[in-house]
Amino acid sequence: MNLVNQPADPSSNLLFVNFNQDYTSLAVGARTGFRLFSLTSVDKLEHIYENDSEDICIVERLFSSSLVAVVSLSAPRKLKVCHFKKGTEICNYSYSNTILAVKLNRRRLIVALEESLYIHNIRDMKVLHTIRDTPPNPMGLCALSINNDNCYLAYPGSNQIGEVQIFDTVNLQAVTMIPAHDSPLAALAFDHSGTKLATASEKGTVIRVFSIPEGKKMFEFRRGVKRCVSISSLAFSTDSLFLCASSNTETVHIFKLETPKEKSTEEPTSWMGYLGKALMTPANYLPSQVTEVFNQGRAFATVKLPFSGLKNVCALANISKPRVLVAAADGFLYIYNLDPMDGGDCTLLKQHRLDGQVDSSESSHLASNPSGVATGQTAAAAAAELPGGSRPYSGVATFAAAAGGGGSGKIEPLSASPHRSPRGSPARQAYDTTGTDDLLGAAAEEPHLYDPPAGLNTLRLDDDNEFPPMTHHTDSS
């Protein structure tokens, strides 16, 4: 969530906030550097790392590894890939325009500019493909699946209507175009298996879920009909059973992805049955547009935030139990409890300040909340208690269960992309990568929770050879 040029709390110096791929850590960019937090406890926010250098407007961490990709406000066209534990820079790339977003998984790193997308190989940071002349995308909207087998990229196919272009980042070819909405896109999110994609438009009233790669509509949820809102974030639970959506309003909606049971078609056997059937018959004569609204699923659970009008990013994580996490432009992380069986209103459990500041506003921030939740631990206090390093993910395998119930070699761009860069473009020039043939091999091949066979995300954080430095590269395009 990029907060540059966005309304924020005057006392906060935040420029960027985002969760990592499995919601086990949080990255915060500020005018004074960036911070990384571990999300393993409700009561305290564990401070992993802090860098007090330049103004960081983008910081993305690769799962629980030591690799981070950062972009500074003072050099918005340069991407730096760093090993934060050793405090070293692995490589850097310069681009022809401002970097608007960066996405990572264990195989690819995506850099989004306003009218182009760069696809890097995560092993050696070579540019494999450039999707050029995309429709204007001033927010850098895109989504990258974290699943190795379904390594898809989604981005807007139009700036006039809500078309979604699906691109295979392994085979480097376009897969399908999904006509998702009538209005331009506002949010995109893959589930953890890479087989579902959630979309929302600038109108913000309807959220849809499509199967990937087929592009078939699976679910449709109505967020509301009274007013149009700006949806800022979509996020699936780890088991793809729930989807949350946050916006510029005070309400976060959580939807349950379940297929309605088919109604019985048996003929009624009593006079009450006949009466009920007669009363339902007029609905069959309503216009299809109206009956479609009636059939759309509404929120299974809701979160009431103590503010509105501020940009925020949401997540559904397992921290002992299912939780709804909301990091907002006011400089706080809010943690809510979610009942995966009954839904309803979610209870606020804790709040934590993200910008390192300590003032009286934290203790009074939830004065209007009837739950009377105690104030959260400050980042400074959390850092003092942290023994050092991040922890492997220790949550349960599925979200609902928590309730107690690449090939090597040179790859050429393929012509199937609708926005293909010409062969021999500067983005495809050869670079000197001596000694860096497997720069991120350990990270790319390490099994994690969402790739079969299931395993914990336990990268070798203490191995000095995890991410050896490489020759700096500059894209001259």
BELJO-V951173 format. One line per field, one symbol per residue. phi: phi as a letter, one per 40 degrees, with the letter a starting at -180 (. if undefined). burial: b if it has 24 or more other C-alpha atoms within 12 Angstrom, else e. A space follows every 10 residues. Layout:
phi->???
burial->???
//
This chain:
phi->.cbcgbcacd cbbcbaaacc cbgcabbbba cbhabbbcbb accabcccaa bcbbcbbaab bcfbcccbbb bbccbccbbb bbbcccgbcc aabbbcaccb abbbacbbbb bbbcbabbbb cccbgcccab cbfcddbccg caabcccccb cbbbaccabb bccbcbbccc cfacbabbcc accdcbabac cccgbbbcba bccgcbbbbb cbccgccbba bccibcacbb cbabacccbg cbbbbbaccc bbbbbbcbcc ccccbcccbb cccccccccc ddccccddcc cccccccbcc abbbccaagb cabbabbbbg bcbbbbbbcc gbbbbbcbcc cbggccccba bbcbcgcbac cccbcbcccc cgcccccccc ccccccchgc bccbcccbcc cccgc.dcgc bccbccccbc cccgcdcbcc bcbdgbcbdb dccccccbdb bcccaccbcc cccccdbccb ccbbccc
burial->bbbbebebee ebbbbbbbbb bbbbbbbbbb bbbbbbbbbb bbbbbbbbbb beeebbbbbb bbbbbbbbbb bbbeebbbbb bbbbbbeebb bbbbbbbbbb bbbbbbbbbb bbbbbbbbbb bbbbbbbbbb bbebbbbebb bbbbbbbbbb bbbbbbbbbe ebbbbbbbbb bbbbbbbbbb bebbbbbbbb bbbbbbbbbb bbbbbbbbbb bbbebeebbb bbbbeeeebb bbbbbbbbbb bbbbbbbbbb bbbbbbbeee eeeeeeeeee eeeeeeeeee eeeeeeeeee eeeeebbbbb bbbbbbbebb bbbbbbbbbb bbbbbbbbbb bbbbbbbbbb eebeebbbbb bbbbbbbeee ebeebbeeee eebebbbbbb ebbeeeeebb bbbbbbbbbb ebeeeeeeee ebbbeebbbb beeeeebbee beeeebbbbb bbbbbbbbbb beeeebbbbb beeebbbbbb ebbbbee
//
